């Protein structure tokens, strides 16, 4: 279960959004500037909201009324951005191990490597990966940090259609195989229809609708 209630002013933009979801994959969608990434950054602790509450799987991460604010390094939030942001000087295997080291996790690499189909990439430099391969490695690194919630911010937006089709089956398998809930940001309606159990529609910093797909 995710419970979000956030109020944040950023220049001329104001986020004032609330929603709850117990879906395994919850999608945030809306036009550019609607507030989707601001919500993700608030959950991850990259932005400190003026007012609000963030609860993930029963654990209160933020409650401004009660003075609760869990530091970002203690939140157990995995974050995958539009670009993979892999360390170029580390091999794929060492990038993956960095995610595990950062959280102090002892999770084995093998199940994640097998799930994402990246075993043949372990010794490669990130510079030699395709966009789809790099995103799978980035997802693997986030999973190895043992997250309570995985944030995916338009992970396919920089990929061409063949690469998107390559990675979508892996994204579909994630919630079933890992049990980790996902908050997924995308403009692409075909993606969110395929992946999400609940869709939250945002415009101008506010929730304007919610759909439950039954997934």
N, C-alpha and C positions, 0 to 999 in steps of 0.2 A: 504494500500500500504506500502510495506517495500522497502527501498532503502539502499543498503549496498555497501560500497567501502572501503576496509580496507587493510592497509599495516602494518605488524608487524613482527619484528624479535624476535625469541625466541631461543637463542642458535644457533644451526645449522639449525633450521627450519625457513622458511620465509613464512608468509601468505601474499598473494597478490591477493585478490579475490573481485569481484564485481558482483552484481546481483540485480534485481528488481523483485518484485512479488506482484500481487494484488489478489492472491488466498487466500481462507480462511485458507487452510492448505498448507504450503510450506515445503517440505522435503529437508533436506541436507543429502546426502549419499555419501559413498566412503570408502576406506579402512581405517584402523586404522592409525592415524597420518596424515590424509589428511587435517585437520584444522577445522573440524566441530565444535568441542567443543570450540576451540579458538574463532570462530565467535560468538557463543552463549555467551561466557564470555565477549567478547568485547561489545556486545549489552547490557548485564546486568550491565556493568560497573565494572566487576571484573578484567578486563585487560584494560589498557589505551593504545590505539593504537598510534603508531608513526605518522601515517598519515591516514586520511580517513574521511568518512562521514557516519552517521547512521541516517536515517529518518524513523519514525514509524507513520503511519496515518497522514502524513503531518507535524508532529512535529520533528524538528531537535534536536536530542540528542547529536550528535557529528558532528562538522565540524572543522577540524584542521586548515584549511586555514583561517577561520573567527574567530578562537579562541573560538568556542562554545564547551563546555563540561558540560553537565547536570550531576550533581552528581547522583550516582546510586540510592540513596533513593528517588529521585524525578523523576525517569524515568517511573514508573508504569509498570514495567516488572515483570511478574510472572515466576518463574523458578522451574522446577521439574527435579530432578536429577535421575540417574540410581537407586540409593537407596533412599527410601522415606525421610530420614532425619527428621523423626518426633521427637518431644521432648519426651523422654521416661517417664519423670516424670509428664507429662500432659495427661489427658484423650483425646480421640479423639475430643470431643466437645471443649475442651480448646485449642487443637492444631488448630482447625478451627478458633476459635475466635482470636487466636494470629495473624493469617493472616489479619483479619479485623482490629485489633487494630494497627498493624504495619503501615498500610496505612492510618489510620484515617477514613476508610470507615464505612458507616452505613448500608451496604448491609445486608439484612436478611439472616440467615443461611438456612432457610427452602427450598428455591428453589434449592440451590446448593446440599443440603443433598438429596433431592428427585431426582435430576438429576443423581447423582452418586450412588444412592441406598445404602447410608450408615447410614440411620436413626437408624438401629438396633445396630450400632457400637458406638454410641455417648458416652456411659459411659465406654467403654472398655479402657484398657491400650494399647498403641501401641505394647507392647510386646506380646499381645494375638491376633494380626492380622496376617492373611496370607499375602504373598507378594502382591497379587493383591488388597486386602483390603487396605493395607498400601499405595499403590500407588494412589488409588482412594481418600484417605484422603489427601494425599499430593497435588493432583490436586485440591481438594476442598479448601484447605488452600490457594493455589496460586490464585484461582478464587476469593476468598473472599477479597483479597487485591485489587480488582477492577483494574486488569491490562489492559493496552492498547495492550499488546502483551504477549502471553504465550509461553515460551520456554520449550520444552520437550526434554531432552537429554537421548535418548535410554531408555525410561521409562519401557519398557518390557523386556530388555535384561537379567535381573536377574531372570525372571520368567520362570517356566516350561510351556509347551504347554497348558495344561488345564487352568492355570492362565492367560496366554496371551489371550486365547479365551474368558475368563471371562471378561476381561477389555476392549477388542477392541470395543465392541458395545458402551460402555460409551465414548470412544475416538471419535468414529464416530458421536455421538450425540452432542459433545461439541460445534463445530463451529455453528451448526444450532440453538442450544438452547441458546447459550450465545452471539453469534456475535463477540467473541474475536478471532482475527487472531492468528494462531499457527505456530511456526517454530519448526519443528519436525526432530530430528536427529535419524537415524536408519541405521543399516546395512541390515536389513531384507526387502527384496524386496516385499514380500507379504504384509507386514505392510504398506509400503509407497504407494504401488499400491492401497490398500484399502482406505487409508486415504487422500492422498495428491492430491491437484489440480495442483501443480507444483512441479517438482523434480529438484534440483540443484545438479549436480554431481561434486565432488571435488577429486582432486588427488594432493598430494605434495603441498598443500597450494593454489592451483589455481582451478578455475572453468573450467571444461573440457567439460561440456555439460549441457543442460537444456531440460526438457520435460514437456509439458503441457498435463495433462490428461483429462481436461474438467470438473473435479469435482468442 
